[in-house]
């Protein structure tokens, strides 16, 4: 009888331990904080860090891809170390054009994205995705308020990066972008003194050489965004990028693809390979567009696939397969 009771108690204890472990929250190891040194992104020890990851499409369009299984799967199987959360400001239930309920829903998606990325061990970029609004000054007040709120909320997260204006366009000058950037950077720094901040550049984040002539001063850990689509942008844009680097401007490719600039059209893998060599040589971080099954060549997932995680090769578009191969 004693033997049976002892066996029962041991089994009961094992079950209780299993239940306890399953109920305990799982915390990912805290990622090293990053900083900017020269033109490079580095860790606390001064070692260069290259972020390689993917960008979501607009959070109002494809929110289903912001989930824990997807982020964890991409970290393990695609070997990414960063994800970008694209918060459109104007288009389709944009943060600045929708109502209060829409803004709240988008902020909740951002919050979930940060939590999922943190648990997966990924750096996460909160992207203020201006596009049709052209100039970041269109919603400057909203941007200042938004980033002050985000910086206050995530100031203790070592893995959060702020991208304050996706692609200024429509003839928006660097003077206007710089004026906007100074206000938003000041707002972020009032809450978070160290986080890396990405600043957009004129002409859909291509004219980095112009920004290099008159960068934002008075703050550390600022980088400037360069965007390219290999089907449209070739050697001439790499020359502009090299000119900016030669002047000491830290570059971060927060969006790229190998289709044409519209996000559609034929893929140019040869030009894409030239870009990969350039990024590797200059140790530049890069984020591929986009984690969605939109029916266009810059989507990573086949439009026929309904999976939101655990993708096999057959679920990926030609671009998706190419990009994953680059990361691996």
Secondary structure, DSSP 8 states (H G I E B T S, - for coil): -HHHHHHHHHHHHHHHHHHHHHHS----------EEETTEEE-TTS-B---EEEEEEETTT-GGG-SHHHHHHIIIII---EEEEEEESSTTT-TTTS-HHHHHHHHHHHHHHHHHHHHHT-EEEEEEE--TT-SGGGGHHHHHHHHHHHHHHHTT-TTEEEE--S---TT--HHHHHHHHHHHHHHHHTT-SS--EEE--HHHHT-HHHHHTS---S-SSEEEEEEEETTT--HHHHHHHHHHHHTT--EEEEEEESS-TTS-S---HHHHHHHHHHHHHHT--EEEEEES--SSTT-SB-TT---SSS--GGGB-HHHHHHHHHH-
